[in-house]
């Protein structure tokens, strides 16, 4: 989910601002998890010739990140 863009040449209403706060509160922990996984380089590297081990590496990295928290 992403917040709606601000209308051109006017401000967001109070209801839209509240919706943006709710969406950002939901997105914040997820973005922090992705940042932690990116620091482990598991989202960048492409392991070729390792059939089915990509998911295992991702799960291990996510488990390590959760353990760190």
Buried (B, 14 or more C-beta within 10 A) or exposed (E): EEBEEEEEEEEBEEEBEEBBEEBEEEEEEEEEEEEBBEEBEBEEEEEEEEEEEBEEBBEEBBEEBEEEE
